[in-house]
Amino acid sequence: MEDLAARIVKKARQLGCQDAVADLVVNRAYQIRFGRNEPVISNRWRESYASVFLVHDKRVVATELKDLTDIDASLERLVKVAKASQRNPEYAGLARGPFRYSRIRPDPKVLALEDGSDYVEAAINGATAQGAEECAGSFWRYEDEHFLATSNGAEGHDHRAGLYLSIRALVSLESSGHGIACASRRSQFDPEKAGRKAGRIATLAKNPKGGKEGRYTVVFDPLIFGALTDQVAGRASAYSVLAGFSPFGKKIGKRVASPAVTMWDDGSEESLARKKFDMEGVPTRRTAVIRKGILKTYLHNTSTAKRFKARTTGNAGLISPDPHAVFVKPGDWSKDEIFSEVKDGLWLTNTWYTRYQSYVRGDLSTIPRDGIFHIRKGEVVETWKDIRLTDNLVRLMKNVVALSDATEQMMWWGEVSIPNFVPYALIKDVNITRSAE
């Protein structure tokens, strides 16, 4: 694979390309889907493909090649596409290698795992022990190898692996809870805890009634707070700012969150998304995005960094710089203290369908799902349904009152697209409206 990546770059240069990147990926995945408290199907995949990026006279093309048997012909077709495309005057080249990379390797116990049924059983048992009637979800063992070569001298091999489980527990169709377990080390993977949480929320969520509009102090569970921080990190991409999809334009050095909020991106830290290098071959590293509420930087590749007179942050995405994994600095409140602070408010556990009315202003709405609880003096007094959170991303982050003293790794396909290490959050004055029944 190393040789094939280098050969793709060499052939692209022979065809007249000024820049080229080849990322050869070998993906091995194992999945168990479960429903009605038992496994339904088990799947295994192994696939190889090449992610290719070519620049011919500032004409940029990028694609994935699934068929690796005739690379030369595929590259010739790509160069023809590039020649027929418009020039991109903002393209500013690739980072110049070579680079040195860390020697971090995946957990061999994760690589050796052949059967995840015990993990599925543990999650289901954890949920039913809390009163859940029915559970469904999926377990995954991920493994990826990346072989990267660029025309600017970067070459690298990365091997990553992780475990993931998502479980939804139900007491009835309107009473559900969601739990997540994810880890890059087998010793840190706790699906039973995820099941217990999903089961507890589902049991508490019995007999929901229509919620009431108003402004509330809200406890954000890590899963829904992770959905917010995921949005913040994505909107901090320099590409999002340039494209008008971000409320953070011209806000470097300005307050965009509460002083309680410090957040960074780090692809080099242990997470499901840990990687040695970005798509230009730049070593990943910790990048402070928000420090004590102040926006410190956008996330950059080489081209966006030149546009903003900055340096790449190791977040290429060759078209768009993207966050790797988000880390929020925990606060000094216990989880119990967070809840006890709420005299009359809400506890939200999950959300989906986040949509923007204005990207530039950050006006958004999202639909809380699973357990939605009205709490008084820290205790659940009733369960709600049919509400919508309608507010502003920057305003929500500025209204963070407190963060709990421990974080959890959150990720799921609905709203948390990358790993977010987040605590419980207490946010004041959150606007709640009624959703259509």
Helices and strands as residue ranges (DSSP letters): H 2-14, E 19-35, E 38-56, E 59-65, H 71-83, H 108-111, H 117-129, E 134-150, E 155-172, E 175-183, G 186-188, H 191-204, E 209-210, E 214-220, H 222-235, H 238-242, E 263-266, E 286-291, E 294-295, H 302-307, E 326-328, H 335-340, E 344-348, E 351-358, E 363-368, E 372-376, E 379-385, E 387-392, H 393-398, E 400-403, E 408-412, E 416-422, E 425-434
